[in-house]
Amino acid sequence: MVHSAGIQDRDGAKQVLTALVARFPRLQLIWADGGYAGKLVTWVATVLERTRVIVKRPRHTQGFHVVQWRWIVERTFGWLNRSRRLSKDFEALPETTETWIRIAMIQLMVRRLAARE
């Protein structure tokens, strides 16, 4: 789900998580970045009745450090940045960007499936 830059991440997370739980009702555990701490933790527990775990960077680390579970998101962003259309923010509407993300991921999946044959 893509939002406009005018929506704060924590507010946008509520929309994303509500849609996610509606689509995947068996989902019980949600991992989130440290930027999503605070009132959102309580909201997830009370409204969605799910458990949210904040994945934090280990203390006293400098430079690059692989953080468990978080690297999956960073890797996916790297894959998306290979798509020329997504390398810069060209789109006027969030819906258009969301569509181009879907197209980029479809291309990635098709290439991987074709490589198996």
N, C-alpha and C positions, 0 to 999 in steps of 0.2 A: 504494500500500500504506500503510495507516494502522497505527501502533503505539500502544501505551499510553505514557503519559508516563514510566513506569518504565523504559523501554528507552532507553539512551543512543543519540544519533543515529548515531554511528559503528558501533555494534553493529547497529542497525536497518538501516544501509546495506548490510551484508553480506547480509541477507535479501532486501532489495530488489534488489540487483545480481545475486544468484544467480537470482532469479526472472526478472529482466529478460533475462539472458543465455540462460536456458533458453527463453524465449519468442521472443527475437530472436537466434538464434545467429550471424548475420552481423555483429552489432554489434561494432565494434572500438574506437571512441573514446568515452570517457565524460567529460563535463565535470562538475566538482563545485565546490562552494563551498569557501572556505578552511578552514571548520570541519571538513572531511573530510580534512585532510592528515594526515601521520604514518604510522602502521603500516598504515592502510587502503590507501595507495598501493602498498605492497609486497604486500599481500594481493591486490589487484586484479591486479597483474602476475603473481604466482606462481600463485595458485589459479584465477583466471578467465582468465588469459593475455590480458588486454586492456590498453589504454593509458588512463590516467586523467590528465586535465589539470585542474589547479586554476585556476579563474577568480578572479583576485584584483582587488581594487579598486586603481586606480592610486595610487601613493604621493603624498603631499602634496596630496591633494584634500580639500576641505571641503564639507560640505553634500551635496546630492543630485548624483549623477553616474551617467549611464547606463553600466552595465558590460556589455560585449559578452557575449552568450549568457545572462547572468543575468537580464536584463530579461524574458525569455520566461517564466521561472518566476514572477517577481513579477507579471507581467501575468495569468497564470493564477490566482494566488492572489486577485488583484483581482476576476476574474470569479466565482470561487467565493464570495467574500464578498458578492456581490450576492444570493445565495440566502439567504433569511431563516433557513432551518433551519441553515445552516452559519455564520451570522454570530456565533453563540455556541456554546460546547461543551455541547450538551444531552444528548448520547448517553452511555450507560454503557459501551457496547462499541465497540472500534475497528472491528469489522466493520460496525456500523450506520453509523458515520461514513463509512466507505469506500463503502457503498452510496449514501448521500446525495450524495457527491461524484460518483459515476457518474450519478446522476439529474440533478444540476445540469449536468453536461457534456452529457448527452443533450439536455436542454432547450435549451442554448446551440446545439448543432449543428442541432437541428430548426428553431429560429427562423431561423438563418442560411440553411438550405436553403429554408425557406418564403419568405424575403425575395427569393430569386433568381427565383422564378416570377412 
